[in-house]
Amino acid sequence: MINKKLNLNPKIFDKDVEQVPTRFGYGEALVELGKTNPNVVVLTGDLSASTRVDAFGKAFPDRFIECGIAEQNMMGIAAGLALSGKIPFVGSYAVFVPGRCWDQLRVSVCYSNANVKVAGAHAGISVGPDGATHQALEDIASVRAIPNLTIIAPCDSIETKKATIAAANIKGPVYFRFTREKTPVITTNDTPFKIGQAEILNEGKDAAIIACGPLVYQSLIAADILAHEGVKVRVINNHTIKPLDEKTIIAAAKETGAIVTVEEHQITGGLRGAIAECVTANYPVPMEAVGMPNSFGESGQPEELLEKYGMTVKEIVRAVKRVIKRKKSK
């Protein structure tokens, strides 16, 4: 049963549900921040249109820095700006940021606890035709162990906008990841969002699906299908991977006894890793994972790749049934 208290999009299950790329919310938020906070500065690595920061550049050219294809330098510049009192937002494809500048993110930004906000766009397998080299599927895992860094994977464009604005209002480094393709809008302007607080979108006690990013939508569709079969599944939008909302995760383990993680990322080290670490340390239960199965991607249409690598609604349904079977056999 959908949690009505969250004021979700009433058209979630409609075929004509609105679809918008999550990165659009990032661009919209930056323009709003630029109007209200003179310390907000935006940097890009020759990808202003793709990362949706071009509107900020037009509105505030004196606070917009085109760094060119030099991501490591860009991160160093951002660190310097942050330590000078500015709030720099750094954006590029996730394979480049944090991919090519992991060292600068670790040392120049996080070691100094510099107030830099990092946006990794075009993440996941759904980048599609760009192929394996441009499909960031390891980014969360690669940065999750770095101290001081907050990590957010918003579920839709509205939540992305809220996350971007919220990030500007907290001190310290933040990493967001966005996908490229249009994805269903799940939330509304009235849906609550707080960094570090997961939201229960659908009630249920037979199993829990814990998801992040646009695949939260597929998780809700899977839960709806299962509900028609008499299986009640809790769906949790775990947008903040770090710091993890351990209270909500532990409660899900205790109250459902079975967990499925869903993410457009390698199943090693990302959301699944964070949830498994929490659950095994506090209340071990059977777990299944839907995500990239220890493989590089390839060129293809987004829907074809999601199908091939098992990140579809039917695979989520199968994973839930498997984990419930394991729960019952304990």
N, C-alpha and C positions, 0 to 999 in steps of 0.2 A: 504494500500500500504506500503510495507516494506521500511523503511528509509534507502536509499542507502548510505547516508552520514556516516553511522555507520560501514560500511564494515562488515556486518554480514556474517555468513556462508551461501554461496549460495545454499547449499544442505539442508537447514532447512526443507523443505517440502518433501524431498526424503525419501523413505522407508528405505534406507540404510544409513541414516545420522549417522555420527560417534557418539558413546556413550562412555563416560568415567565418572567414579565417580568423583564428585566435589572435594573430599578429596585428590585425586591424585595431583591436582594443588597446594594444600597446601604443600605436601611433596616436590614437585619440587621446589617451591619457597624458602623453607627453605635451601635447598642445595645451591641455587644461593646466597641467603643472607649470608650464612656461608662463601662463598668464598670472598665476598666483604666487609663484616662488622664483624670484630673480636669480637664485643660486643654482637652479637646474640647468645643466649643460648637456648637450647630446653629441656623441661622437659616433662616426660610422666608418667602416672600411670599404668604401666604394660600393655600398649596397643600400643606399638611402631609400630607394623605392621599394625594394624587396622587403626591407625591415620596417617599412612604413614610417620612417622618420623624416621623410622629405617635407611633410607639412610643417613640422617643427622648424626645419631649416628655412623655409620661406617666411614663417612668422617671426622667427628670432634668429636672424643670420649672424648676429654678434655672439650668439651662444651655441653655435653649431659648428662642429669641426669635422671636416672631411679629411681623414687620415690616410686614405688610399689603401692599397693592398699591403698593409703593414700592421697586422694585428698585434704583434708583440709590442711595437712602439705605441700603438693606440692604448693598450692596457697600462703601459707606463705613464703615458700622458694623463690618463684618467686617475691613476693613483696620485699623481702630483696635484691635480686639480682638487681631488677630495681632501688631501692633506692641507690644502690652502683654503678650505672652507666651502668649496663648491659641492654640488651633488651631481656627479657625472653619470649619465646613462650610456653604456657602451653596447652597440648592437652589430651583429653580423650573423652569418650562418653558424649554427652550433658546431659544425665540423671545424670552423676557424676560431670561433670564440665560444667555448673555452679550448677547442681542439688544438689550435696552433700556439696558444699563449698560456698554456697551463702553468708554466713556471712563473710567468709574470703575475698571473692571478694568485698563485700560492704565496709568492714572496712579496711582491710589490703591493698587492692589495690585501690579501687575507692576513698575512703575518703582521702587517701594520694596522689591521682592522680598519682599513680605509673605507670611506663611505661611498663605494662604487657599486652601481647597479648594472649587472651584465645580462644582456638579452641574447639568447641563442635561438635564432629563427630557423625555419626549415628543418626541424628535428624529426626523427622517426623515419619509418619506412615509406610513409605516404608522400614523401618528396617525389617518389615515383620515377619518372624518366631520367632524372639527374643521376641515378645509379648509386652504387655502393660508396663511392668516394664522397658523396654529398649527403648520405643518409646517416645522420648522427644517431647512433643507437647505443652509444657508450658514455654519453656526456654526463648523465647523472652519476653513474658509477665512478667516473673519473674525478669528479669534484666532491663527492659526498664525504670523503674522509678528510677534506681540508677543514681545519678549525675555523670558527668565526663565520662560516658561510651559510646563509639561509638559501634553501632551494625550493622553488615553486614551479609546479606544472599545472597551469590553469585549465579548466575543462572547456571553456568557451570564450568568445570575444568579450562578453560582458564581465566575466570573472577576471580576464586578463587586464582589463581596464582598472578594475578595483585593486588587483594585486599590484599593478604599477604605481598607482597613487599611494597605496599603503606602504610600499617599499620606500617611497620618497620620505615617508614620515617616521621611519625607524633608522637608527644608527647602525652602520656596519654593512659589509658586502652582501649582496643578494644576487642569485642567479635564477633567471626565468628561462623556461624553454617553451617555444611555440612551434606549431606545425604550419605548413604552407597552405594546405587545401582548405576549402570551405568545410566547416563542420557544424552540426546542429547546435542551435542556441538553447541551452538547457535552463539557464538561470534568467532572472529578470533584474532590473535595477533595485528591486526590493529584497532580493535574496541576500541573506547575511554573508559576509566574508570577513574573516580574521586570519591573519598569518599565524600558522601554528595550530589552527583549530579545524579538524576535519568535520564534514557535515554528513549526517545520515539522511540520504535522499529518499530511501525506500526502506520501510520497516519489514522485518522478518526474522525468524529464529531458527530456520532449518540450516542456513549457511550464510556466510557474509562474503560479498564481493567488495574488495577494496581496490579502487581504481584511481588513476590520475590522468590528466590530459583529456583530449577528445574522446578517448575510449570509455570515458564515464558514460557517454551516451549509449554505446553498444551494451554496456553493463546494465543500464536501465531497461533496454529492450529485452535483454536476456532474462532479467528478473520478471518482466511482464509475461513472457512466454512461459516461464516456469510456474508463475502464479496460476495460469490456466490449467496447469497439470497438478495443481495442489501443493506445489513447493513454494514456501514463502522465504524469500531471500532478502537479506539486508544489503543495501548498496551504500557504500561510503565513498564520498568524494574526498580523497586524501590529497588535496592540492598541494599541501606543504609537506615535502618529503623530509625536510630538515629545517627547524626542529619538528620531530614527529609528535603527533597527538597521541601519546601512549595511553592515556586514559580511555579514549574512544576505541583504540585498537584492542586493548586488553578486555574491555567490556564486550566487544564483538566476539573475541575468542571464548570468553566464559559463557556468553548467552546463546551463541550459535554452535559452538563446538567444531566449526569447520570454516576454513578461509580460502578464497581464491583471489589472487592478486592479478590485476589487469593493467598492462602498460604498453605503450608503443616504444619499447626500449629493450635492450638485452635483459633476459630474466636473471642474469647474474649482476648483482651489485646495485641495482636500481631500487625501485619501489619494493620489489619482492625481497631484496636483501634487507632493507630497512624494517619491513614488517616481520620477516623471519627472525631477525635479531631481537626484536621486541617480544614476540610471542614465545620464542624458545626460552627467553630469560624469565618470563613471568607466568605464562599459562600455555604450555605446549598443546597444540591441536593439529589435526591433519591439515595440510596445505597443498594447493595446486597453483600453478602459475600459467598465465596467458601472457605471452610476450615473444620477443625474438629469441628463437631457440639456439643460442650460441652459434650464430651464423652471420656472415656479411649479407647485405641485400643485393639487389640487382636492378637493372632498368625494367620498367613496366608501369602500367597504370596503377594508381594507388589501390583501387579495389582488388585488382589482380594480386598485388603483392600482399595485401592484408589476408587474402584468401590463402595464398600459397604458404605463408608463414604462420598461419593459425591465429590471427588476431581478429576474428569475426564473431558475430553474435552466436552462431552455432557452436563455435569452439568454446565460448564462455559457458554456454548451456552444458556442453559435455563435461567441462571441468567441474562445474558445480555438482553434476550428478556423480562424477567420480569421487569427489571429496566427501559427499554425503555417504556414499557407499563405504568409504574408508572409515568414516566416523562410526557408522553402525556396526562395523566389523571389529571395533576395538573391544 
